Amino acid sequence: MPHKFMIPQFKLNRKGMARFLGTLEARIMEIVWKKETVSVQAVCDRMGKGANYKTVMTVMNRLVEKGFLERRKVSRAFVYTANVNRAEFLEQASHQIVTGLVSDFGDLAMAQFVDVLSAQDPDALATLQRMAKEKTKSK
């Protein structure tokens, strides 16, 4: 069973993972997801010249406290791994966001969702109908 976490906030003015996490947190998580097991130094190396070791270490330890990363000692250094893979993270995060919107705004949120989807993809309504039928069959 995947690790459960809570998205503390959703930032509409940001893109990608930075909508859920801080900008540096998002960059670090992307690196960890690609490398699977990393040290602070490996993350700094991937980030390039501007990366400050102590800042990266502090943020990675905060990600441990938040439940996104796991830390273990190997030899003299700590290595970090993600508690969930990227797909699981996105699934859990999107579920929390949609649940919150529907809980707070009900039918209005669902109508906006349908409007946005159909504007972006002409086949979206057919896809939604198919998904709804599959969901009712599985119950």
C-alpha positions in Angstrom: 0.0 0.0 0.0 1.5 3.4 -1.0 2.4 5.9 1.7 -0.4 8.4 2.4 0.4 12.1 2.6 -1.5 15.4 2.7 -1.0 18.2 0.2 -0.8 21.2 2.5 -1.7 23.7 -0.2 -2.3 24.1 -3.9 -0.8 27.1 -5.6 -2.7 28.1 -8.7 0.0 30.6 -9.8 2.6 27.9 -10.2 3.2 25.1 -12.8 3.7 21.3 -12.4 4.9 19.9 -9.1 5.5 23.4 -7.7 1.7 23.7 -7.4 1.9 21.2 -4.6 5.3 21.7 -3.2 7.8 24.6 -2.9 9.8 25.3 -6.0 13.0 23.7 -4.5 11.0 20.8 -3.1 9.6 20.1 -6.5 13.0 20.1 -8.2 14.4 17.8 -5.5 11.5 15.4 -5.8 11.9 15.2 -9.6 15.6 14.4 -9.1 14.8 11.7 -6.5 12.1 10.1 -8.7 14.6 9.9 -11.6 17.5 8.6 -9.6 15.5 6.6 -7.0 18.2 6.7 -4.3 20.3 9.8 -3.8 22.6 11.7 -1.4 22.4 15.4 -0.8 25.6 15.8 -2.9 24.1 13.9 -5.8 21.0 16.2 -5.8 23.3 19.3 -5.6 25.3 17.9 -8.5 22.1 17.4 -10.6 20.9 20.9 -9.8 24.1 22.6 -10.9 26.3 25.4 -9.8 23.7 27.5 -7.8 22.8 24.7 -5.5 23.7 25.3 -1.9 24.5 22.0 -0.1 23.1 23.1 3.3 19.9 24.5 1.8 19.3 21.3 -0.2 20.0 19.2 2.9 17.5 21.2 4.9 14.8 21.0 2.3 15.4 17.2 1.9 15.1 16.7 5.6 11.8 18.7 5.6 10.6 16.4 2.8 11.4 13.5 5.2 9.4 15.2 8.0 6.4 15.8 5.6 6.5 12.1 4.6 7.6 12.5 1.0 11.1 11.1 1.4 12.7 8.4 3.5 16.2 8.8 4.8 18.7 6.1 5.9 22.4 6.1 6.7 24.7 4.3 4.3 28.3 4.4 5.5 28.9 8.0 6.6 26.2 9.7 4.5 22.5 9.7 4.4 20.7 8.6 1.3 17.1 9.5 0.4 14.4 7.6 -1.4 10.8 8.7 -2.3 8.0 7.2 -0.2 5.8 7.2 -3.3 6.6 7.2 -7.0 5.7 10.2 -9.2 2.5 8.6 -10.5 1.3 7.7 -7.0 2.0 11.2 -5.9 0.0 12.8 -8.7 -2.9 10.4 -8.2 -3.1 11.1 -4.4 -2.6 14.9 -4.9 -5.2 15.2 -7.7 -7.6 13.1 -5.6 -7.2 15.5 -2.6 -7.7 18.5 -4.8 -10.8 17.2 -6.7 -12.3 16.0 -3.4 -11.8 19.4 -1.8 -13.3 21.2 -4.8 -16.3 19.0 -5.0 -16.8 19.1 -1.3 -16.6 22.9 -1.2 -18.4 23.7 -4.5 -20.4 20.6 -5.4 -22.2 20.7 -8.8 -20.5 24.0 -9.8 -17.0 22.3 -9.5 -18.2 19.3 -11.5 -19.7 21.6 -14.2 -16.5 23.6 -14.5 -14.5 20.4 -14.7 -16.7 19.2 -17.6 -16.5 22.6 -19.3 -12.7 22.8 -19.1 -12.3 19.2 -20.3 -14.7 19.5 -23.3 -13.0 22.8 -24.3 -9.6 21.1 -24.3 -10.6 17.8 -25.8 -13.7 17.3 -28.0 -13.9 13.6 -27.0 -13.8 14.4 -23.3 -17.5 14.0 -22.7 -17.5 10.5 -24.3 -14.5 9.6 -22.2 -16.3 10.8 -19.0 -19.4 8.8 -19.9 -17.3 5.7 -20.5 -15.5 6.2 -17.2 -18.8 6.7 -15.3 -20.3 3.5 -16.8 -17.1 1.5 -15.9 -17.3 2.9 -12.3 -21.0 2.0 -11.9 -20.3 -1.5 -13.2 -17.5 -2.1 -10.8 -19.7 -1.2 -7.8 
